Amino acid sequence: MLKSIYVGLALILATPGAHALQADATSVALAAALEAQDAESKARFAARHPGETLRFFGVRPGMKVVEVLPGGGWYSKILLPFLGQNGALMGVDYNLAMWPNFSFATEEWIEKRKSWSTTWPQDAKQWGGDNSASVSAMTFGAVPQDSAGTFDAVLFIRALHNLARYESKGGFLTGAFRDAYTMLKPGGVVGIVQHEARADRSDAWADGSNGYLKKSFVIEKMKQAGFEFVDEFAINENPMDQAKEGDVVWRLPPSLGDSQDDDQRKADMLAIGESNRMTLLFRKPSG
């Protein structure tokens, strides 16, 4: 087991952009968490760079972290053992008032979704192993009073596009950023990974409905919410993804949404790979 941990650490240190990684306890814990993932998850490390991304965000064992839209737990399954027994992970779902905007969300579906903050932690508790962080969940718009000012980091990983898309329907993006600000300690950080539109694409196309947002838009909205921009990291950029008007991010892997029955189209999308993504770090002011 110990050997596999150090093999995992060596792999992280050997990856491009890993100069910031140090052979310390945090790196060893992160390597162990990455090594514990299944083969399907590991196959996506080359596109998602979870180790480098989490270190850039400054996530460390023992922290209290919010993960927005954790879904089936791709990042949660890394975070829970990495944060460890002294850490905590809170999953956060969309504000319940946002779901009626989705065409698939029937009244029955939405009614079932109301129990997510109870059912998701039950599933997540099975993912972290013996050294797992504690698990809880909530929805935007319903931040528990005792959560205010208690978290070290909030992670929005591919989680902003629908919030932006439906901003005009109920202020969902600004509400999410406001809740993040409330939950964070002074000096706490927000880490964002988001499908990035080229700056020269139209604002109408890059409004989130196609999965993409402009970096300038995200930075401006975060600053308006009171956050300080700290830095950006090129680790998740993919210059092969030159999305244009008419393209949606779900044409690419892993979704391959419009090429399931078109072998040539599928080959073209696989050659591009996963989307071009901005990786941004912000901080809640300390003073």
N, C-alpha and C positions, 0 to 999 in steps of 0.2 A: 504493500500500500504506500509506504513512504517513498519507495523508488518511483512509483507512478506519479506521485505528487511532484517530485523534482524533475521528472521527464516532462510533465505538463508545464512546469515553470520554465524549463529550458525552451520549450516550443514558443511560449509567450515572448520570452526575451529575444528570440530569434526572428520575430515578425517585424515587418517594416513599421517604423514609428514607435517602436517599443523602447526607445532610449530613455523614456521617462520612468520605466519600470525599474525598481530596485529590488535586489534579492533580500527582502525583509519579510517580516511576519505577514504583512498584508499581501505581498505577492505570493507567498507560499499558500496562504488561505485561499486566495483567488484561484491559483493553479489547481488546488485540490477540488474546488467547486466546479471548475471547468472540466477537469478530468472525470468527474462523476457523471457528466451528462451522457445521454445515449448517443448512438451513432448518428441518428437522424439530426439531432441538434448540432453535433460537432461538424456535420457536413456543411453547416451554414456559417461556421465561425469565420471562414475566409471572406464572406460578404458582410457579416455583421460586427466582427471584431469586438466581442463583448468584453474581453479582458482589458484591452487598451481603452475602450470607451469608459468603462467603470473607473479605471484609474485616472483618466482625464477628468472625470467628474469629481474625483476625490473621495469616492465611496470606500469606507474601511470597515473592518469587523467591529461590531459593537454599536454601529450607528442605527438611528431610527430613520427609515427611508419610506417615502411614499412612491408607489409605482402606479401611474395612471394607465388605465385600460390594460390590466395584466393579462386578460383573456385566458388562454389555455396554459399560461405560465412559462413561456419560453425564457424570459428573463427572470421570472420569479424563482424558477428551479435553480438558477445560478445564485441569485441574491440570498435565498434563505440559508443555505449552508455557509455562504461567504460571510454574511453578517453575523452568524453564529448565535449562541445562546444568550449573549448579552445584547443582541440587536433586536430590531423590530421592523416588520414590513407591513405597511398598510396598503392594500389595493384600493383604488378609487375608480368608480365607474361614472359614466355620464350622469348628469342631472336627469332625473326621471322625466322631467318635462320636455327633454330633447327627443326622446324616442319616437313620438308620433310623427316626426319629420321624415322618418325612414319608411319607405314603401312596404318593406317586409314586416314592419312591427304592427301586428294586429293587436286589438284590445286584449285578447287572450295572452299573446306573447308578452305584452307590457305588464300585464298582471303578474305573470310568472317572474318577470325581471325584478319585481319589487322585492323578492326574497334573495337577490344576488348577494347583498352584503352579509347574509347569513350563510348561504351555501358555498360561496367562493372560499372563505377561510377554512371550511371543513375539507374541501378538496386540497387546498394549498398546504395544510398541515401534514399531508402525506408526502410532500415533495422534498422536504428539507433534511430528512434523516435524523439521526440522534442529536446532532449539533445545531438544529434548526433555530432560526430566529422566531420570535413570537409573531403571530399573524392576526390581522384584523382587516376590516373593510368598511367603506362608506361610499356615498355618492356625492358628487359635486352639488353644492347648494344645501348640504346638510352636514357641515363640519361640526363634530362634537365640541362643545365648549372647552372640555379638558384637553383637546388636541391643539389648541392655539399655542403657538410658540414653542412646540415641543419636538419638532422634527429637524433633522440635520440636512436632508436632501429630498427634493421632489424630482422624479424622473418622468418626462414626457417622451416616450420612445415610440415614434410613428403614431402619435396620438393627437396631433393638433388639427389635421385637415378637416375632420367633420365638425370640430368645435368652431373653426373659422367659417366653414361652409354655412353653418346655421346661426352665426352670430346675429344676423339681422332678425332672426325668429325669436330670440330671447336672451341675447347677450351671453351666450354660452362660453365663448372664448374668454371674454373679460371676466366672467364669473369664475372660470377655472383658475385663471391667473390670480384673481383676488383670493380665492380659497387657498391656493398654494402659498401666497404671501402670508396669510393668516396662520397657516400651520407651521411655517418655518421659524426656527430660532433666528434672532439677529445674527447675521453672518452666514446663515444657511444658504445652500445653493440649489439652483434649478439646472438640471441637465436635459438638453433637448436633442433628440435625433429625429429628423423629419425629412421626408421626400422633398427635394429642392428643385424649384423651377428656375430656369435661367432668367437672369435679370431683364433680358430683352423680350421675354414673352409677355403677353397682355395680362393685365391685372384681372380681367374678367375670366380668363382661362385658369389663372393661378389662384383661384379663390378657395381652393380646398376640395371642390367638387370632383376634380380629377385626381385627387390625392396629393397634388403638389402645392407648395407655398413658396414665396420668395423669401430669401434670407432677410432682406431689408424690412419686409413686412413683420416677420417674427421679432426681429430686434426692436423695432419701433413699438410694437404692442407690449413687449416685455418692459421696455423703459417706461411706457405709459402706466404700467401696473406698479411701478416703483422699484423695479429691479435694476441693478447695475450690470452692464455687459462686461464679462471678464475676459473671455477668450474663445477661439474656435479651433477646431482640430480637423484636419483633412482626411482622417483615417477612413471615414465612410463615404467619401466621394467616389463616384463612378463616372468618368468622362464619357464612357460608352453610352450612357443614358442621356440622349439629347431630345427629350420629350418636347413635342410641339403641339400646336393647336389640333385638337381632335384625339390626341393620345391620352390614355388614362394609365395610372401607375399599375393597375391590376392586369395590364397586358404582359407584364414582366413576371419572372419567377418570384415567389413560388406559386402565385395564382395562375398565371398563363391563361387569363380569363377568356380571350378571344381566339385561342389557338388549339383548343383541345382536339379538334378534328382536322387540323391543318398542320401537317408535319413540317412543311417548310417554314410556316409562320412560327411554329414552336421552336424550331432550330434557330431562327433569327433572334427570337426573344431570349433564348438560353445563351446565345453568343453575347448579348448585351449584359446579361446578369441582373442582379437585383438593382433597385433604383439608386440614382444619385441622391445622397443624403447629406444635409448639413448637420454638424455636430457642434452645438453651442453651449457655453457655460455662463450662467448668470448668478448673481449673489444678491441676497437681501441685505440692505445696508445695516451695518452694526450699530450706528448711532441713531 
